[in-house]
Amino acid sequence: MKNIQSQKNRAPFKYETIVLFAFLIFFTAPMWALPLKNNNPTTDLPTDQQVQNSSKDSVYSFVDKMPEYPGGEKEVVKFLSQTMRYPEEALKNGHFGKVVVRFVISKTGKVENATVVRSVSPELDAEALRVIGLLPDWTPGEQNGEKVAVYRIIPILFQKISPEDAWQVNEKTVVVIDNVKMPAPFNSNVLNLNQFSTVKVLKPFPEKEKSRIMSKYGKTAENGVILLTTNKNNIQYSFPDSTFTTLKNEYPACNEEATLPTFPGGETSMLKYIADSIQYPFVAKRLKTQGKVMVRFTVDTNGKVANIVPIRNGDYFLSKEAVRVISTMPDWIPGGQCGKILNFVVTVPVNFKLDLPVQEKKEWEKNDKTIVLLDGVRLPASFQLGWLRYENLTSYKVLPPTTKEEIKKLKSQYGRDAEYGVIVITSKK
C-alpha cells in the first residue's frame, strides 16, 4: 500500500540525531543599555556616569533595539536542530546536560567571541561552540540610533538518548530502489523524494531486527536500510488538510494504513480511460502542441470527482481538455482510514501526444548503457537521473561519445563500455 502523505507533510529523508535545546533570549527593549566590562555581566542598573562613559566599542547586554536573527527565534531553533550532532564520544560516555554559550553579535551582525559559561563536558562544549560559530549574520542591535555590539546567550540541552534514537541515515546505509540495491557508499541526500511513492526506513534495532535485515540485504545492512519505490504512473494520493485535522482530533491513536480510493478497474484502467477520452484540441493539433498536464481533484466520501484543477501545464487548450476528461470520470470506490470514509486528493497525468514524423536526433542523449558515476561509484542501469536532487550536487559532468577521439579517451579512462558515454556526478557531503 502506498504511503499517504501530502507533499508538505512528507517526513524529512535525513534523520537527524535527537538533540533538544532551549533558546533563551531577551526580546524586550529596555530604556537603558549596560556595557559589559571584561566579559563579566551584571544585572545592576547603570548609573548616569556609567552610561556617559560607555564607548562605542563596548559590548552591551541590553539595547534599545536587540539583534535579530533572520526569520526570528524559530529560525534559530531550526538552524541549530539541523546543524547539531551528538558527539559519539559523549554518547558513549553517557554525557548529557545543558551547555550555556554566550557570544557577541558585532556591529556588523557577525557572531563572534563565543564562550562556554556553563560547561558539561569537553565534547558537548565543543559541539555547542561549533554550531554557534556556524550561525549566519544577524541584524545588529542599536543603541541611541547607532549600531552596537550585543551579548547573546543560548543554553543548549543535550538530552540523554538511546543508541536507537541517536542512529541516523549515513553513506553506509543500504539504499534499495524498486528492489535494486544501490552500490555503497551511496549518499542518499542526492535523491529527490518527490519522485518516490514510498519511503521506508529499516533501523538496525533491536538486535533481532538487525539480524533479520542483514540476512535479507547483506552484512552492510547493519547500518540500516532505506526502501524506496518509484511512482511509475506518476499518480499521487494525499489527504486534504481538513482530513489530517479530523484524523488527529478524532483518531489520535490510529496507526492503520489508509485504504486508497479506487477507480473502477484500478490505475491501469484509469489511464486507459483518460487516453481513450481525449479529444485533441484543434488549435493545439494545428500548432503541434504536445505534453503532460498534471490534474488534481478530490474524490469525496461518495466517490464523486470534484474540485478539478490543472496544477502543472503549459498550454491553455491542453489544460482545458484535461479538466474536461477528468470531469467525465465515473464514480470511484471511496477510500478511508480507521474505519472512516474520507476525502482524498488525487493527482494524475493527462498525456497529449501527436503522431509526428520521427526527426533525426542531432544531439547525443543518455541511454541505458551510459555509465553513471556518483562519487566515483558506478550506479546500476535502472537508476534514473530524474531521481536526483540537483541542489545537493557539487558537480554534474556529461562526457558524450561524439567523436572517435573522445570515445577512445573515454574507454581508456572508464572501460570498454564507455563508448556509450559517461556522466560523472559529485554530491555534497
N, C-alpha and C positions, 0 to 999 in steps of 0.2 A: 504493500500500500504506500502510496506517495505521501511524503510529509506535507502537511497543510500549514503553510506559512506565507504570510504576505511578505512582499519584498522588504518592507521596513521593519518587519518583526523577525527576520531571519537571524538566527544566532550567529555571532561572530565566529569565523573559522579558526582564528588564532586564539587558543585557550590560554589566558594569562594566569600567572601564578596568583593565588589569592593573597593579596596584600591589602589590609584595611588600614586606613589612616584618617586622622581628624584634621580638619582645616580650620585653624584659629586665626582670625584676622579682624582688626577693628575697623568698622565702616563709618562710625560717627565722625563728624568734623568738629573737633573742639575749638574753642575760641583762642587757645594759646598753643604754642609749639615748644617742645622741650628738646634742646640739643643734648646728645649723649656724649660724654667725655670719656675717653679711654675704654670704650666698649662696656661701661658699667651703667646699665639702665636704672632709672629710679622712677618712682611714681609720685615724688614730691612735686607740688606745683612750683614753677619757677618764679623767682622774684622779677620785678621790672628790670633790675640791673642785669640779671642773667639773660633776659631776652635781648636787652640792648647790646650786651657784649657778645651775643652769638654771631659767629662769622658765617659767610656764605658757604664755607666748606664743612660746616657742622652736619652731623647726621642726626636727624630728628626721629623721635618716636611717634609723635602725633603732629599733623599739619592741617592747615585749612582744607586742603584737597589731598586725600590719601592716594597713593599709587593704585592704579587699576590694571588688572590682568586682562588681556584681550578676550572679551566674551564673558568676563566676570568670574566669580569664585567657582561656579560649576565647571568651567573650562579648565581651571587649575586642577580640580579633582580629577577630571577626565584625563588630563595630560599625565599626571602623576601615576594614575592607575594603569595607564597604557605603557608607561616607561619603566616602572619599578619591577625589580626581580628579587625574590627572596634569596639571599646568598646561600649556596649549597652548604658551606661550612657552618653557617649559623643554624641552618635547618638541621644539619647532622648533630650539632652540639645542643640542640634544643633551646637556642637563644630566641627570646621574643620580648617585646615590651615597647615602650614609647621613646622615640628619639626626637628631641626638640631641637630644631635648627633655626638659627637666626641669620639673616642675611640683609644686605643693603640693596635697595633699588636706587641706583645712582640718578643724578640729574638728567642723564640721557636715557633712563629706563633700563639700564643694564643690571643684571643680577650679579652682585659682587660680594666678596668677603664673607662667604657662607661659613658659619662655625657651629659646632655642636655645643649647645648649652646644657643639654641633659643627655648623657650617654647611656647606652645599653651594652654594646659590645663593639669591638673594632670593626667586625664585618657589617653589622647593621648601621653603625655610624657612617662607614664609608659609602654604603649604598644610599643612605639618606642624602649625604653631601653630593653624590654623583647625580642623582635625579634633580636636586635643586639647581645644580650647576648647569643642567640642560634646559632650564626654563627659558623660554624666549623673552624678548624685551617687553617691558610693561610701559604703560603710560605713567611718566614720573609724577611724583607728588609736587604740590605747590604750597608755598607759604608767602603770604603778602604779595601774591601775583607773580612770584618768582619760583622757578623750578628748583627743588632742593632734594638732597639725598635723604631717604627714609628707611628706618629699620622695619623689617617684617619678620614674623615668627610663624613657623608651621610645625606643629607637633605631628609626627608620623608614627602610627601604631603598627608594629609588626606583630600580627596575631599568631599564636601557636597553631600550626596546621599539620595535618597528616601528610605522609608522602603521596597519598592519592590526590589530595587537594593541591599539592604542590606540582604534580605532574602536568606537563604541557606538551602540546604537539611540537615536534622538532624535526630536523632533517633526517633523523634516523627512524622516524615513524613511518611505517609501511603505508603507502597510498595505493588504493585499488580503484580503478575507474572502469566501470562496466565489466567487472570480473577480470580486468587486465592489470597485473601488478606493475607499478612504475618502478624503474631502476633506482637503487639507492646510491648516494644520498639524493633526496628529492625535496626541494624547497616548496612546501605546499602553499606558501604565500603567493606564488605566481598564479594560482588558479582563481578565476572569476566565478564565484559561487552562483551567480545568476544563471550560469549555463548548466546547472545541475538541478535535477528534480529532487534528489535526496542526498543528504549528507549524514553519515552515521559514524560516530567515533567510538571505537572499542578500546577502553582504557585497560592497561595491563594489571588490573586489580579486581578482586582479590587474587590470591595465588592460583586458585582453581581456574579463574577466567583467563589468567595469563597463560596457563598451560594449554587451555582449550584453543586460544587464538594462535599460539605458537605451533600447535600440532596442525593447524589448518593453513597458516600463512608463512610458516618457517620461523627459524630462530630469531630473525630480525624483528619479529612481531613482539618481542619483549619490550619494545619501545612504543607499543600501541599500534592500532590500525585505523585508517580512515577509509571508509567505504563510500564511494560516490557513484551515482547513476546519472546519466545524461538524460535530458528531456528530448528524446528523439523526435517527437512530433511537435515540440515547441508549444505544448498545451500546458497552461498553468492553472492551478486551483488555489484559492485562498478564501479566508473569511473576511467579510466586511468588518470594519472597526466595531460596529454595533454588536456583532455576533461575539467578538472577543470579550466585550464588556459583559454580555449576557452569560457567557460560559464562566467568566471569572466570578461574577456575583452569585449565580445560581448553582454552579457546579464547581466549586473551588478545589475539590479533591478528585476531579475527573482526570484519569490518566489514559482513557481509551483512545485508540486511534480513530480518526474521523472516517466515516463512510462517504466517499465522494459521490456527487450527483452523476448519473449515467445517462448518456444519450442512447436511445433505443438501438441496440446492436453494438454499442461500445465506440471507442475512439476511431477505429478504422472506418466504421460505418458513417460516423460524423464527417470525417474528412472526405469521404466519397460523396456524401450528400452535398457538402459545400461545393466540391468540384463540379458535380452534375448540375447544380442550381445556378451557377454563374452565367449571366447574360453579359458578355463582354461589351462594355460601353462603346458606342460608336466613335466618339471623339478619341478615346484612349486607343482604340484599334487603329484609327487613321494615323495617329501620332506614334504608333508602335510603342505605346507605354506599357511596361510590364512591372512586376514587383510583388512584394508581400505587404499586405495590410494586416496589422495586428488589431483585433477587435476584442473589447472587453464587455462583458454583460453579466447580469445577475440571473442565477437560477433560483427562483424563490421556493418556498416551502410546498408549493403546489406543483413544482416542476416547470412553471412558466418561465419563459425567457423575457427579460425586461432590462431597461437601462442600458441600451446598446450604444457604445461609443467607440470610434476608432482611436487608438492610442498611439499608433506609430504608422504614419503614412506619408506619401509624397505627392499623391495625385488626387485631386478632388473627386473625379469621376470614379476612380477605382474604390476610393473610400466609401462613396455613396452606395455603390453596388455591393460592397462587402457588408455594410449595415443592412441593406435590403435582404441579402441572402440569410444572414443570421436571424432576421426577424421572421422568416418563414419556417424556422425550425419547429418540429413537433415538440410536444411536452417531453421533458426529461423525467427520469426517476429521481426524486429529490434525495439529497444527502443529509447527514446529521452526525451527531456525536452524543455519547452518553444517554442514548435513548430519546433524544430530542431532535426533531427535524428542523434544519436550519437553512438560512440563505447562504449561498455560495457565490463568489465572484469567479468567473471563468474567463480566461484569455486564450483565444485561438488564432492561428494564422489563416488568412484567406489569400491563396496564391493566384496571381494572374500571370499567365504565360501564353505567349503567342507562338505559333508555328512559323518561325522566321528561318530564312536560309542560314545555314551554318557558315560563319565567316572564318577565314583562315586566321589562326592565332599568330600575332606578331611578337608578342612578348612571352618569355618563359614563365611558366606557372608551376608551383609546387604540385607534386603528385605523391602517391602512396610509397614510392621508392626513394623519395627525397630524404636525406639524412637530417635529422633534427637533434641538435646537441643542446642540452640545458646544463649549464655549469660544467661543461666537459663530459657529461654523461649522455649517451645516446638514448633517446626516447623511443618507445615502440611505435610501429607504423600506425596504430589506432589513435595515437594522440592527435588531437585537433588543435590547431593554433588559435581557434576561436575560444578555447577554454582559458586562454591566458589573461591575466590581469596586468595590462601593459604598464601601469604606473608603478608596479613593483619590479620592473626590469631595469637594469642599468645599460644594457645594450642588446640590439637585435640586428644581426648582420645576415644578409642574404647573399649567398655566393652562387650565382646561376652558372650552369654549364653552357655558356653561349658560344664559345669558340673552342677549337681543338686544343689550343694552348692552355686555356683555362681548365678544360676537362683534365688534361694531363697533370696540371698543377694540383687540382682537387684530389685526383686519385692517388697522387704521391703523398699527400698530406692526410687524407681521411679514408683511404682504402678504395678498392676497385669499384664499389657501388656508388662512389661519389659522383659518377658520371650523370646521375640524376639530380645533382645539385645538393647544396648543403646550407642549412640555416643554423647559425650559431647564436645562442641566447645566453645572456648572463643575468642572474637575478640579484636583487638586493638582499644582503644578509642581515 
